[in-house]
Amino acid sequence: MGKQKVKSTIIGSYPKPGYLIGDLTGREMLDSDYSFMDKRRDELGEETFNTLLDKACAEVIADQNESDIDIITDGEQRRDHYIHYILKKLNGFDYQNMYEKVVKKSIKGNQKKTETQYVPRVISKIEYKYPFLIDDFNFLKSKTKKQVKIGLPGPTTVVDAVRNEYYKTDKELAFDYAKAVSKEVKALHQTGCEIIQFDDPGLLRNLERAKDWGIEALDMCFAGVNSATIIVHVCRSYPNKQLEKLGIVYKADESYYPYLLDLLQNSRVDQISIEGKQGNLNPAVFEHAGDKTIILGCLDVGDEKVESVNEIVEQGVEALAYLKPEQLVLGPDCGLLQISREAAKGKLTNLAKAVEVLNKKNN
C-alpha cells in the first residue's frame, strides 16, 4: 500500500465567461444586488440561458481536468454569489427590498467597520422548500472522473450577509438556517456527493461569536451525515482593490487562525481551508491543526501573476514540517472569480505540478 499523498483542490468559484456576464467584473458581481443572473435569464430566455450555463460549467470542469488538480467544482458558474444563490432557494428572505448594512470585522482586537453592502431582509422563518443543488452536482459528476465537491455558505457568514428583521437573536437565525440547509446536505449525500464544503469566513470575523454558537451552528448543517468529508473554508476576505486604494483594512486578522483552529477541534469538520498566500501565513499555525486536514491557500486570488511551481512547493514543504502529507491539501486562498480564466488555469496547473513534486519528495 502506497503512502498517503498531498492533494490539490479549487475552493469554489472560477472566472465567468463574457457570454454569461458581459463586461461585468467578478468584483462587481460580488458587490451587486445579486439579481444579475436572474436578469440575464429574463433577457435570453430560460432555454438559451440554461444552455449557456451548461457550456460555462463544462468549460470550467474541462480546465480543472486539464490542470490535473485532484478535487474540483463546477466553478460556481450558475451562481451570481456564493451566499445568495443558496438563500434564494429557501423561504424567509426578501430580495425585493434590500437593506444597506455595515460590515464589521474584528481587526487587532476591535470590531471595525470595513464596508457597506446591500443585503436581503429576513422577514419570516427560514425554511427548506425543495432540493436545489442535486442537478448541479449530477452535471458536475457527469463531466469528470475526479473527486468533486459542492459548496454552501456557513451560518455565521449568512448572518453577516442579511438584515435580521424576524429573529430575536442572530443565534436563532443561524440555527434555523442550519436546520434548513442540513436537509439539502442530506439530499446531496444521498445522491452521491461525498465532499461538502461550507464557506464560513464569518467565523474568523468574531471569535467570541464562533465560540458561543458559530461552530455549533456549523455542525448542525451536516447533522446525521456521517460518512461524507466535511470542509469549512475560512478565508480572511475576498481581495478588494478599491478598499486597498482607500487604505481601508478589511481583512480579518490572520493572527486569529490558531484560536479558530483550536475551537474547531471539537467540530465534526474534517478539513479546514485557510488563506495562506496573502499575508504570508506563518506555518507554525499548523501546530493547532490537531488531526484535522488543512487546505492551505497557496494562490493569490487577487493577482494575475501565476505562482511558480517552486514557490508553491516551498510553501508546501514549510507546511509539511507540521502536518502529515495526508493532512495537507493545497488550493487557492479563496475563489478565483476575480481573475482571468487564463491566470486561473495557469495557477491551478502549477498547483497540481507542485503537489506532484511534493509527493515525489515524500516517497
C-alpha positions as CSV (number, residue, x, y, z in Angstrom):
1,M,0.0,0.0,0.0
2,G,1.5,3.4,-1.0
3,K,1.9,6.4,1.2
4,Q,-0.9,8.8,1.7
5,K,-0.4,11.8,-0.5
6,V,-0.8,15.6,-0.5
7,K,-3.7,16.6,-2.7
8,S,-4.8,19.7,-4.7
9,T,-8.2,21.4,-5.0
10,I,-10.0,24.6,-6.0
11,I,-12.0,26.4,-3.4
12,G,-15.2,27.1,-5.3
13,S,-15.6,29.8,-7.9
14,Y,-13.8,30.2,-11.2
15,P,-13.9,33.2,-13.7
16,K,-17.1,33.6,-15.6
17,P,-17.1,33.9,-19.4
18,G,-18.2,37.1,-21.2
19,Y,-21.1,35.3,-22.9
20,L,-22.6,34.9,-19.4
21,I,-21.8,38.2,-17.7
22,G,-20.7,40.6,-20.5
23,D,-18.3,43.3,-19.3
24,L,-19.2,42.8,-15.6
25,T,-16.2,42.0,-13.4
26,G,-16.0,39.4,-10.7
27,R,-15.7,42.1,-8.1
28,E,-18.8,43.9,-9.5
29,M,-20.7,40.7,-9.2
30,L,-19.7,40.3,-5.5
31,D,-20.8,43.9,-4.9
32,S,-24.1,43.7,-6.9
33,D,-27.7,43.3,-5.7
34,Y,-27.4,39.5,-6.6
35,S,-30.0,39.8,-9.3
36,F,-27.7,39.8,-12.4
37,M,-28.1,36.2,-13.3
38,D,-31.9,36.4,-13.0
39,K,-31.9,39.4,-15.3
40,R,-29.7,37.5,-17.9
41,R,-32.2,34.6,-17.7
42,D,-35.0,37.1,-18.5
43,E,-33.0,38.7,-21.3
44,L,-32.0,35.5,-23.0
45,G,-34.9,33.2,-22.2
46,E,-34.8,30.1,-20.0
47,E,-33.7,27.6,-22.6
48,T,-30.8,29.7,-24.1
49,F,-29.6,30.8,-20.7
50,N,-29.5,27.3,-19.3
51,T,-27.6,26.1,-22.4
52,L,-25.0,28.8,-21.7
53,L,-24.8,27.9,-18.1
54,D,-24.1,24.3,-19.0
55,K,-21.5,25.4,-21.5
56,A,-19.7,27.6,-18.9
57,C,-19.7,24.7,-16.4
58,A,-18.4,22.2,-18.9
59,E,-15.5,24.6,-19.9
60,V,-14.6,25.2,-16.3
61,I,-14.7,21.5,-15.5
62,A,-12.5,20.8,-18.5
63,D,-10.0,23.4,-17.4
64,Q,-9.7,21.7,-14.0
65,N,-9.5,18.2,-15.6
66,E,-6.7,19.5,-17.8
67,S,-4.8,21.2,-15.0
68,D,-5.0,17.8,-13.2
69,I,-6.0,19.1,-9.7
70,D,-7.5,16.3,-7.6
71,I,-10.8,17.7,-6.3
72,I,-12.9,20.0,-8.5
73,T,-16.1,22.1,-8.6
74,D,-18.3,23.5,-11.3
75,G,-16.7,26.8,-10.7
76,E,-20.0,28.1,-9.4
77,Q,-20.8,29.2,-12.9
78,R,-24.6,29.1,-12.1
79,R,-24.2,31.4,-9.1
80,D,-24.1,35.2,-9.1
81,H,-22.9,35.0,-5.5
82,Y,-21.8,32.1,-3.3
83,I,-24.2,33.0,-0.5
84,H,-27.3,34.4,-2.2
85,Y,-27.6,31.7,-4.8
86,I,-28.4,29.4,-1.9
87,L,-30.5,31.8,0.2
88,K,-32.8,32.5,-2.7
89,K,-33.8,28.8,-2.7
90,L,-35.0,29.0,0.9
91,N,-38.1,30.6,2.5
92,G,-37.7,33.7,4.7
93,F,-35.6,36.1,2.6
94,D,-36.8,39.4,0.9
95,Y,-34.6,40.3,-2.1
96,Q,-37.1,42.9,-3.4
97,N,-36.4,45.4,-0.6
98,M,-32.7,45.4,0.1
99,Y,-31.0,46.9,3.2
100,E,-27.7,48.8,3.2
101,K,-25.8,47.1,6.0
102,V,-22.5,48.0,7.6
103,V,-20.0,45.1,7.6
104,K,-17.8,44.8,10.7
105,K,-14.8,42.6,11.3
106,S,-12.6,42.0,14.3
107,I,-9.2,43.6,13.4
108,K,-6.5,43.6,16.0
109,G,-9.0,43.0,18.8
110,N,-11.5,45.7,17.8
111,Q,-14.8,45.5,15.8
112,K,-14.3,47.9,12.9
113,K,-16.5,49.0,10.1
114,T,-14.9,47.9,6.8
115,E,-17.6,48.5,4.1
116,T,-21.3,48.6,3.4
117,Q,-23.3,46.0,1.4
118,Y,-26.8,45.7,0.2
119,V,-28.3,42.7,1.7
120,P,-31.7,40.9,1.8
121,R,-34.1,41.1,4.8
122,V,-35.0,38.1,6.9
123,I,-38.8,38.6,7.2
124,S,-40.1,35.2,8.1
125,K,-38.9,31.8,9.4
126,I,-36.1,30.3,7.3
127,E,-37.4,27.0,5.9
128,Y,-36.3,24.5,3.3
129,K,-38.5,24.1,0.2
130,Y,-37.0,21.5,-2.1
131,P,-33.7,20.1,-3.2
132,F,-31.8,22.7,-5.3
133,L,-28.2,21.5,-5.8
134,I,-28.8,18.0,-7.0
135,D,-28.8,18.9,-10.7
136,D,-25.7,21.0,-10.3
137,F,-23.9,18.0,-8.6
138,N,-25.1,15.5,-11.2
139,F,-23.9,17.7,-14.1
140,L,-20.5,18.2,-12.4
141,K,-20.1,14.5,-11.8
142,S,-21.0,13.6,-15.4
143,K,-18.1,15.7,-16.7
144,T,-15.2,14.3,-14.7
145,K,-13.7,11.1,-13.2
146,K,-12.1,13.2,-10.4
147,Q,-13.4,13.8,-6.9
148,V,-15.9,16.6,-6.8
149,K,-17.3,18.9,-4.1
150,I,-20.3,21.2,-3.6
151,G,-20.2,24.3,-1.5
152,L,-22.7,26.2,0.6
153,P,-22.4,29.2,2.9
154,G,-21.9,28.7,6.6
155,P,-24.3,30.0,9.2
156,T,-22.2,32.9,10.7
157,T,-21.5,34.1,7.2
158,V,-25.2,34.1,6.4
159,V,-25.9,36.1,9.5
160,D,-23.4,38.8,8.2
161,A,-25.0,38.7,4.7
162,V,-28.6,39.5,5.7
163,R,-30.6,42.0,7.7
164,N,-32.3,40.2,10.6
165,E,-35.8,41.6,11.0
166,Y,-37.6,38.4,12.2
167,Y,-35.5,36.6,14.8
168,K,-34.8,37.8,18.3
169,T,-31.2,36.9,18.0
170,D,-28.6,36.1,15.3
171,K,-28.1,32.8,17.0
172,E,-31.7,31.8,16.3
173,L,-31.3,32.9,12.7
174,A,-28.1,30.9,12.3
175,F,-29.7,27.8,13.8
176,D,-32.8,27.9,11.7
177,Y,-30.6,28.4,8.6
178,A,-28.5,25.4,9.6
179,K,-31.6,23.2,10.2
180,A,-33.0,24.2,6.7
181,V,-29.7,23.7,4.8
182,S,-29.0,20.4,6.6
183,K,-31.8,18.9,4.5
184,E,-30.0,19.9,1.4
185,V,-26.8,18.4,2.7
186,K,-28.6,15.1,3.3
187,A,-30.1,15.2,-0.1
188,L,-26.7,15.8,-1.7
189,H,-25.1,13.0,0.2
190,Q,-27.9,10.5,-0.6
191,T,-27.3,11.4,-4.3
192,G,-23.6,10.5,-4.0
193,C,-21.9,13.7,-3.1
194,E,-19.0,12.7,-0.8
195,I,-17.3,16.1,-0.2
196,I,-19.3,19.0,1.0
197,Q,-17.8,22.4,1.8
198,F,-19.2,25.2,4.0
199,D,-17.8,28.7,3.2
200,D,-17.8,30.4,6.6
201,P,-15.4,33.3,6.8
202,G,-17.8,34.8,9.3
203,L,-16.2,32.5,12.0
204,L,-12.9,34.4,11.7
205,R,-14.5,37.9,11.9
206,N,-15.6,37.4,15.5
207,L,-14.1,34.6,17.6
208,E,-16.4,35.1,20.6
209,R,-19.4,34.5,18.3
210,A,-17.6,31.5,16.8
211,K,-17.1,30.1,20.3
212,D,-20.6,31.0,21.6
213,W,-22.7,29.5,18.8
214,G,-21.0,29.7,15.4
215,I,-19.3,26.3,15.4
216,E,-22.4,24.7,17.0
217,A,-24.5,26.1,14.1
218,L,-21.9,24.9,11.6
219,D,-22.1,21.3,13.0
220,M,-25.9,21.5,12.7
221,C,-25.6,21.9,9.0
222,F,-24.4,18.4,8.5
223,A,-26.1,16.6,11.4
224,G,-26.8,13.0,10.6
225,V,-24.4,12.9,7.6
226,N,-21.6,10.8,9.0
227,S,-19.6,9.4,6.0
228,A,-19.1,12.5,3.9
229,T,-15.9,14.6,4.0
230,I,-17.0,18.0,5.5
231,I,-14.9,21.1,4.8
232,V,-15.1,24.6,6.3
233,H,-13.5,27.3,4.3
234,V,-12.4,30.3,6.4
235,C,-10.5,32.9,4.4
236,R,-9.8,36.4,5.7
237,S,-11.8,38.0,2.9
238,Y,-12.0,38.2,-0.9
239,P,-9.4,40.7,-2.2
240,N,-10.9,44.2,-2.7
241,K,-8.6,46.5,-4.6
242,Q,-10.9,49.5,-4.2
243,L,-10.8,49.3,-0.4
244,E,-7.0,48.8,-0.6
245,K,-6.6,52.0,-2.6
246,L,-8.6,53.9,0.1
247,G,-6.2,52.5,2.7
248,I,-9.1,50.6,4.4
249,V,-8.1,47.4,6.3
250,Y,-10.8,45.0,5.5
251,K,-9.4,41.5,6.0
252,A,-10.0,39.6,9.2
253,D,-6.8,39.3,11.4
254,E,-4.7,36.3,10.4
255,S,-3.4,36.0,14.0
256,Y,-6.9,34.6,14.9
257,Y,-6.3,31.4,12.9
258,P,-4.6,29.5,15.8
259,Y,-7.6,30.2,18.1
260,L,-10.1,29.2,15.4
261,L,-8.3,26.0,14.7
262,D,-8.4,25.2,18.5
263,L,-12.1,25.9,18.5
264,L,-12.7,23.6,15.5
265,Q,-11.0,20.6,17.2
266,N,-14.3,19.5,18.7
267,S,-16.3,20.0,15.5
268,R,-17.3,17.2,13.1
269,V,-15.5,19.2,10.4
270,D,-12.8,17.1,8.7
271,Q,-10.9,19.7,6.7
272,I,-10.2,23.4,7.4
273,S,-9.4,25.7,4.4
274,I,-7.5,28.8,5.3
275,E,-5.9,31.7,3.5
276,G,-2.1,31.3,3.4
277,K,-0.7,33.2,0.4
278,Q,-1.8,36.8,1.0
279,G,-0.1,37.9,4.2
280,N,2.4,35.1,4.1
281,L,0.9,32.9,6.8
282,N,3.3,31.6,9.5
283,P,3.2,27.8,9.1
284,A,3.6,27.5,12.9
285,V,-0.2,27.9,13.0
286,F,-0.4,24.3,12.0
287,E,0.7,23.3,15.5
288,H,-3.0,23.9,16.2
289,A,-4.3,21.6,13.4
290,G,-4.7,18.6,15.6
291,D,-5.9,15.7,13.4
292,K,-7.7,17.9,11.0
293,T,-6.7,18.2,7.4
294,I,-5.6,21.7,6.3
295,I,-6.4,23.1,2.9
296,L,-3.7,25.7,2.5
297,G,-4.1,28.7,0.3
298,C,-1.1,28.9,-2.0
299,L,-2.5,31.0,-4.8
300,D,-3.2,34.8,-4.6
301,V,-6.8,35.1,-5.9
302,G,-6.5,38.9,-6.4
303,D,-3.4,38.8,-8.7
304,E,-3.0,37.7,-12.3
305,K,0.6,36.6,-11.6
306,V,0.8,32.9,-11.8
307,E,2.8,31.4,-8.9
308,S,5.7,29.3,-9.9
309,V,5.8,25.6,-9.1
310,N,8.9,26.1,-6.9
311,E,7.1,28.9,-5.0
312,I,4.2,26.6,-4.2
313,V,6.5,23.7,-3.4
314,E,8.3,25.8,-0.8
315,Q,5.1,26.7,0.9
316,G,4.0,23.1,0.9
317,V,7.4,22.0,2.4
318,E,7.0,24.5,5.2
319,A,3.5,23.2,6.0
320,L,4.8,19.6,6.0
321,A,7.1,20.4,8.8
322,Y,3.9,20.4,10.9
323,L,1.5,18.2,9.0
324,K,1.5,14.7,7.6
325,P,1.1,14.5,3.8
326,E,-2.4,13.1,4.2
327,Q,-3.3,16.2,6.3
328,L,-2.4,18.6,3.6
329,V,-4.3,19.8,0.6
330,L,-3.1,22.8,-1.5
331,G,-5.5,25.2,-3.0
332,P,-6.1,28.9,-3.7
333,D,-6.7,31.4,-0.9
334,C,-10.3,31.7,-1.9
335,G,-12.5,31.6,-5.1
336,L,-10.9,32.5,-8.4
337,L,-13.8,34.6,-9.6
338,Q,-11.9,37.9,-9.8
339,I,-9.0,36.9,-12.1
340,S,-8.9,35.9,-15.8
341,R,-9.5,32.4,-16.9
342,E,-6.0,32.2,-18.3
343,A,-4.5,33.1,-15.0
344,A,-6.8,30.8,-13.1
345,K,-5.9,27.8,-15.2
346,G,-2.2,28.6,-15.1
347,K,-2.3,28.8,-11.3
348,L,-4.2,25.5,-10.9
349,T,-1.8,23.8,-13.4
350,N,1.2,24.9,-11.4
351,L,-0.6,23.9,-8.2
352,A,-1.0,20.3,-9.5
353,K,2.6,20.2,-10.6
354,A,3.7,21.4,-7.2
355,V,1.7,18.6,-5.5
356,E,3.3,16.1,-7.8
357,V,6.8,17.3,-6.7
358,L,5.9,17.2,-3.0
359,N,4.6,13.7,-3.3
360,K,7.8,12.5,-5.1
361,K,9.8,14.1,-2.2
362,N,7.7,12.2,0.3
363,N,8.1,8.8,-1.3
